[in-house]
């Protein structure tokens, strides 16, 4: 997958998460005290992680799972405790190294950490793919292309999240474009759910997949929508 818009956005995300935001994400994904706004984001992300985990079998022994956009590793750790063989990948070498250190400190095994692109065919085949908040910066067409690419190497399910388009989020997105800041996270791309579902139905590489479960999580400054695709 090498579409220009996707590659440009991927480069922006790599720069941001590997340089500008490392300390903030290290703190957010720990037990360290955070401010009121980040506390709602932390609570929302924890709720979303549990939501996605409910879309997967409780026992994953013998299954190979891709944690696409693993960040500091919280999802990968949970998958490993269920017995999965986990490949955890992220664009940020710094975050991947932090995840590797946390896994070692917790005595966790069964996780292979890599830096790179989640859509790389060289990653091999998987039983399940989980992408928590790693697609939220891409436009709908790029999300569908990514899922189509992953589906070709996935046997059972794809669980992912997107930012639902609401009036409030659309306004925030517009303001962010008008008043950019060098240290601000790359803007999320709010997605119209009906449009996303329509594009998923019409994507030829996903003709044997269907939407199963979905659930929205809203906690203060955190809003995200989980969706599960399974083979029909």
Secondary structure as UniProt FT lines:
FT   HELIX           4..15
FT   HELIX           16..20
FT   HELIX           22..28
FT   HELIX           36..53
FT   TURN            54..55
FT   TURN            61..62
FT   STRAND          64..68
FT   TURN            71..72
FT   HELIX           74..81
FT   TURN            82..83
FT   STRAND          85..90
FT   HELIX           93..105
FT   TURN            106..107
FT   STRAND          111..115
FT   TURN            118..119
FT   HELIX           121..123
FT   STRAND          126..131
FT   TURN            136..137
FT   HELIX           140..151
FT   TURN            152..153
FT   STRAND          154..162
FT   HELIX           167..178
FT   TURN            182..183
FT   HELIX           193..202
FT   HELIX           204..206
FT   TURN            207..208
FT   STRAND          209..219
FT   TURN            220..221
FT   STRAND          222..231
//
